[in-house]
């Protein structure tokens, strides 16, 4: 697994429906391999992390697109809720 500073680390839960943790990769080994210094977005902590098989590296561009899609989905759902609550 190789990464660059600015990429994202996504760690999937070991249980169905469990939380997915995301961290921005701040630093890597000399050749982009672990350990990674990461900043976790769920608890605003920084740590050194050795990813396991439940982790994947996502490029900064891919993460930005994921964030855009998630935001668009949230806005759509909120609009639908507002429309229903106003009787429309």
Secondary structure, DSSP 8 states (H G I E B T S, - for coil): ----TT-EEEE--SSTT---EEEEEEE--TTS-S-EEEEETTT--EEEE---TTEEEE-HHHHHHHHHHHHHHHHHHHHHHHHHHTT-
